[in-house]
Structures are given as C-alpha cells and as structure tokens.
Amino acid sequence: MSRLLDKLDAEKRDWLHRCGHMAVTRGGRAFLVGGSVRDLILGKDQVDLDVVIEGDGMDVAQDLARG
C-alpha cells in the first residue's frame, strides 16, 4: 500500500498520515476507501480522499479541522 501512497502529493500523504495517527491514538484505525483507492490503482489524479475511521470519527474530524 505504501507504494500506492507514494503516488499522492506530499500534502495529501501528510494528511492521511495525520488522520491515521489520530485514529490510532484514540484506539481506532483509519482506512482509505472507495474511489480514492480505485483512482490510485489506475494512476488517476486524486481530487479527494475517502477515509473511514474505526472508532470516534467525529473526534478525529474535529481535530483535523483544527489543523
């Protein structure tokens, strides 16, 4: 999977790492899903990233929004 993530620009890759770290520190996990994964596999440009948070997704989203 890390080779797929290497196809993302640095800003999106950093955001995913922060998202995953925030989920893990709360006892959950973060998953890249949907069209984001498909587009990475097909080598298409990434417009948005679809993420599912296992655990308290709202808490993670609020922290991400705060920066």
N, C-alpha and C positions, 0 to 999 in steps of 0.2 A: 504494500500500500504506500510506503514512503516514496517509492519511485513515481507513483501517480501524483502524490502531493508536491513533488518537485516540479510538476508542470504548472502549478499555481504561482501567481506573482507573490512577492515577499509579503505584501500587506495581508493578503487572504490567508497565506500559510501561517503567518503570525496570529491572525485572528482565530484560526482553527486550533492552534496550539493553546492559546489562552482559554478558549472555550473548553477544550478537553481538560486542561489543568483545573479550571474552576469546578467542573463537574466531578473530577476525581477527588478534589479536596473536600467535597461535600458527600462523598461516599457513592457517587454515581459514575456514569460514563457518558461520553458524547460520541455520536455516530454520524458520519457524513452519509447522506442517503439521497435517493431519488435521482432527479435529472442531473444533479451535480456529479454524481458518480458516473452516470452514463456519459456525460459530456467529457469528463476526464479520460475515460477509456477510449472514446472516439477522437480525442485530441481537439475538441472544440473549445472555443473561448468560454470562460466562466463569467457569467453575468451575476449570478447569485449563488449562494451556498445554502443547501438544505441540511439542517442538523437536527437530530433528535437527541434530547437529553434524557438519560435514565436517572430518575430522582427528581430533585426540585428544579425543574427547568425554568420556572419563573424567577427564582432567586439568581440563577446563572444569567438569565437575560437582563435582569436589572443591573447586575454588576457589570456586564458587558456594555450596557448603555451608559453607565457612569464613566467608562473608559478605563 
